[in-house]
Amino acid sequence: MKRSLFFISFFLFSFFSRAQYDNSADKIPVLIRCDDIGMCHAVNMAARQVLETGMPVSMSVMVPCPWFTEAAELLKQYKNVSVGIHLTLNSEWKNYRWGPVTGAQAVPSLVDSFGHFFPSRSKLFGNNPQLSEIEAELRAQIEKALKAGLKIDYLDYHMGAAVQNIQTRAIVEKLAAEYKVGISRYYDEVDVDGGYSAPVAGKLDTLSVKLRSLQPGGTKLFVFHIGLDTPEMSAMEDLNPSGPKDMSKHRNAELNALISPSFQKLLHDPKYRLVNYKMLKEEKGLESMKRP
């Protein structure tokens, strides 16, 4: 009798587990990735507000930045976050600069005369950066994050510099394989043109329309740049002409849109399934990744 009950229970568990899995397969996967964590205190405090929602989220941390240590301690407190390394080879803010983890003397082709990263990709690659130095610096960023106690699930790339060309992309792929982590956009992600370029007052409406219009096919990737509109952050000026004016207001508006009750309600609509890179890594496996 006990043996029969065991098999009946096992069958029901398997059935409902399979039904739940099958049901989730019909949902549209939505992945929220927040970049530049660790850039400054205002970004870290914005990240805390997102983490407090409890939703699955991916956050990419900038290891060379002054507020990395605070970011690492923050990220370790939350189980709903998948942590990535925002591989950094640029420093784009006037009067607020950072340089390599390895030290400027170890990677001289990656820095300007002050020992800072260059503000743009064009200036970096115009300086003929050595591939060996790029690999050494990116490896040092990963190692520093691990030493800080972070569990890393993926890599991505600040301003696209680390995947500027085939040679640098190969370095990122080599490091991902070595450290057994994923790479953002190497699964079946489909980029959704989110609210970064939308007017400050229109962020929520823009993101809501984008979310409602999603159609099945691939994991939908929303990339956010969040922050608080503090006096210090509002003083930052992007040295790249393409950067939005009033950056701190744009980042604060992205934060407010993301954590707003209306957008959170939309995200939790039954037709969507919120995922992060840890979940993709576990469900799809690293072997499923392919170069975009």
N, C-alpha and C positions, 0 to 999 in steps of 0.2 A: 504494500500500500504506500509506504513512504517513498519507495523507488518510483512508483507511478506519479505521485504528487511532485516529485523532483523533476521528472521529465515534462510534466504539464507546466510547471512553473518556468522551467527553462525555455519551453516552447513559447509561452506567452511573452517572456522577457525578450526573446529573440525577435518575435513578431513585432512588438511595439517598438523595439529599438530600430528594426529595419524600416518600419513605417515612418518613424521619426526621421531617419536618415533620408528615406526616399522623398519625404515631404520637403526636407531642407534642400534637396537637389533641385526642386522647382523654384526656389527663391533666387532672387538676384543678389549675388554677393557684393557687398559694399565695403570698401576698405578706406578708412580714414587715416591719413598719414600727416602728422604734424612735424614740420621741419624746424631746424635751427634751435633746438632745445640746448640750453647751456650758453647761448649767445650772450645773454645778460639776465639780470635778476627779473626784469619785467616779463621776459619770455618764460622763464621758469615758473613764475607765479600764475601766468596764464595757463601753462601746462597743468598746474595743479587743479585749476578749475575744470579743465577737460577730464582729467583723471577722476575727479570726484563724481562725475556722472555715472561711472561704473561701466560704461560701454567699452567693448573691445576696441582698442586703438593702437596704432603704431606711432612711435615717436623716435625721431632721428636726432641724435645728440652730436654736438660739435665739440670734439675733444680738445682742440687747441685753445678754446675760448676761456676767458677769465672766470666765467661762472659755471664751468664744467663740474667742479666738485659738488656744488649745490645741486646741480641737475642730477648727478649720479645718486646722491643720497635721496632725492625726491623720487626718482624712478624706481628705486629698490623697495619703496613702500607700497606699491600697487601691483596687484596680480593681473589686472585687466590690460596692462600695457605690454606690447612687444617692442623691445628696444633695438634700434639700429644705429649704426655708425654713419653719421653724415660726413663722409670722407671730405676733408677740407683742404683745399690748396689755394684759396683766395681769402682776402680780408678787404671788404668793400666799403667800410664806413669811414668817412673823414673824421679824424681825431679820435677814433676808437679802433685800434688795429691789434692784430695778433699775429703770431708767427708759429713756426713749426715746433712740434713736440720734441723732435730730435735736437733742436738748437740750430741757429742760423749757420754756424760754422760747419755743421755736419752736412747741410744740404744747401750750399751757396747758390746753386742755380735756381732755387725756388723762391728766393727772397730779394727784396730791394736793398738799397744801401743802409736802411735802418734795421734790417733783419726781419721785416714784416713780409707776409705773403703779398703778392701783387693784387690790386683791386679787381682786375678783370682777367678773363681767360686769355684775351689777346695779348695783354702785357706779360702774363706768365709764359705763354708759349713763344712770344717774341724774344724771350730771354734764353731760349734753347735749353729748357729744363732737361736734366739727365734722367733717363728712365730708372737708373739704379737709385737715384735720390728720391724719386717719386715713390718707388716701392718701399724704401726704407722709412719714409715719413708716414705713409699710409699704414704700414705694419706697426709703427710706433703708436699711432693713434688707437688701433685695435688693442694693442697690448696694454696701453694705459687704461682703457675702458675696462678691460678684464681685471686688471690689478685693482681697480676701484670697486670691484665686486659686481659689475653689471653682467647679466646674462644676455648675450647678443644673439639675435635671430636673423639679422639681415644687414646688408650694406647698401647705402645709396650715396649720392654724390652732390655736394654743395656746388651750385651754379654749373653743374655738368662738367667741371674741370677734370675730374678723375676718369671720365670716359670721353675725353676730347677726341681721341683717335683710336685706331685699332690697337696700337701698342699699349696705350694707357688702359684701355678697356681690358686687355689681356692680363694686366697686372691685377685689376680688381677681381677678375674671374679666378686668377690664381690664388689670391688671398681668401676669397670666399670658399674655394675648395679646401684650402689648407685649414681654415678655422671652422669648416663645416657649417656655414651659414648661407642664407639665401641672398639674393640680390633683388632689390626693388626693380620692377618692370621686367623681370625674367620669368615670372609666372605668366598667367594669361591676362594680366591687367590691361584695362582699357582706360586711358586717361580721360577724366571728365574735366572740361574747362570750367573750373570752379569760380570762386569769387575774388581771386587775387586782383584782377584788373577791373572788377566792377566798382562803381562809385561807392563811397563809404556808406551812404544812406540806403544803397540798394543791395547790400551783401545778402541779407536774409532772403529777399525776394528772388534774387538771382540763383542762389543755392537751392531754394525750394523748388523753383521751376526745373532746374537741372535734375534734381533728384526724382521729381514726379515723372519726368520724361524718359527715364532710363528704360531700356529694353533688354531682354535676356541676351546673354552672350558675353562671357568673360567676367572677370572680377572688376568692378568699377572702382577706379582709384581717384579719390579726392585728396589733393595735397593742400594743406592749410599752413599759413604763416601767421601764427598767433602772437599776441603780446598785449601789454597794458599801455595805455596812453599816458605815460608818466613824463615829467619834465626831462629826465635824463634821456629817455628813449626818443622823445620828440626832438631832441637836439641832434640826433644822428642824421647825417646826410650821406646818401648813397653816392659814391664816386662814379658810378655808372649812370649815364644819362637815361638808360631804360628803366631805372628804378622809379617806383611811384612816389610822387610828392606826398608829404604828410604821412610818411610810412607808419608812424606809431598809431595814427588814427585808423589807417587801413587794417593794421594787425588787430587792433582792439575791436574793430567792427567784425572781422572774421571770427574772433573769439566769441563775441556776443551772438553772432548768427549760429555758430556751431552748438553752443550750449543753450540756446533759446528753447523754451518749452515747445514751441511749434515745430522747430526743426527736429528736435529730439523725438517728438511724437511721430513725425514723418519717417525718421530713421528706423523706428521700431514697428513700422507697418509690417504686417505678416508677409507681404510679398518680397521684403528685403531680408537679407541675413548679414549682420555685421560680422566682419572677420578682421583679423590682424595677421601680420606676417608669421607669427608663431603658429597660428592655426593653419595657414597655407603650407608652412614647412612640414607640419605633422600630417596634414591630409594629402598633400601632393607629393611630398618627398623632394629632396634636393635634386634627384636625378631627372625630375620633370622640367627643370629650368632650361630655358633656351634664350640665346642672345636675341634681343628685340631688333 
